[in-house]
Amino acid sequence: MKNLAWTRPTSCPNANNCPEVAVAPDAVYVRSSLLPDAVAQLTPDEWRDLVSAIRAGEFDV
């Protein structure tokens, strides 16, 4: 995989279990800091849908 600039939430700067995101022109990549080799690739539309669903509370337990 090409070199990506991974970012994580500011609320998780030194933790070992953080979501990390890398945005490329044609895709958005998501991984966990615990498993950095397990990367999910999303289209920009899929990423937008995922973020909208999270903000709407669709995954709240």
C-alpha positions in Angstrom: 0.0 0.0 0.0 1.2 3.5 -0.8 2.4 5.8 2.0 -0.7 7.4 3.6 -0.9 10.2 6.1 -2.9 8.6 8.9 -4.7 10.8 11.5 -6.5 9.9 14.7 -9.0 11.9 16.8 -7.5 14.5 19.1 -9.2 12.8 22.0 -7.0 9.8 21.4 -3.4 11.1 21.0 -1.5 8.5 23.0 -3.9 5.6 23.3 -3.3 2.2 21.8 -6.9 1.6 20.6 -7.8 4.4 18.3 -9.5 4.7 14.9 -7.2 6.1 12.2 -8.2 7.6 8.9 -6.2 8.4 5.7 -7.9 10.4 3.0 -6.7 10.0 -0.6 -8.1 11.6 -3.7 -10.1 8.5 -4.7 -10.6 6.6 -1.4 -10.7 6.9 2.4 -8.8 4.3 4.4 -9.8 3.3 7.9 -7.9 1.2 10.4 -7.4 0.6 14.1 -4.2 1.5 15.8 -4.3 -2.0 17.3 -4.3 -3.7 13.9 -2.6 -1.3 11.5 -2.3 -3.9 8.8 -6.1 -4.4 8.6 -7.2 -1.5 6.5 -10.7 -0.9 5.1 -11.0 1.1 1.9 -14.1 3.2 1.3 -15.2 5.3 -1.5 -15.8 9.0 -0.6 -19.6 8.3 -0.8 -19.3 5.3 1.5 -17.2 7.4 3.9 -19.8 10.2 3.9 -22.6 7.7 4.5 -20.7 6.1 7.4 -19.9 9.5 9.1 -23.6 10.6 8.7 -24.8 7.3 10.2 -22.4 7.7 13.2 -23.5 11.3 13.7 -27.2 10.3 13.6 -26.6 7.7 16.3 -27.4 4.7 14.1 -24.7 2.6 15.8 -25.4 3.7 19.4 -26.1 0.8 21.7 
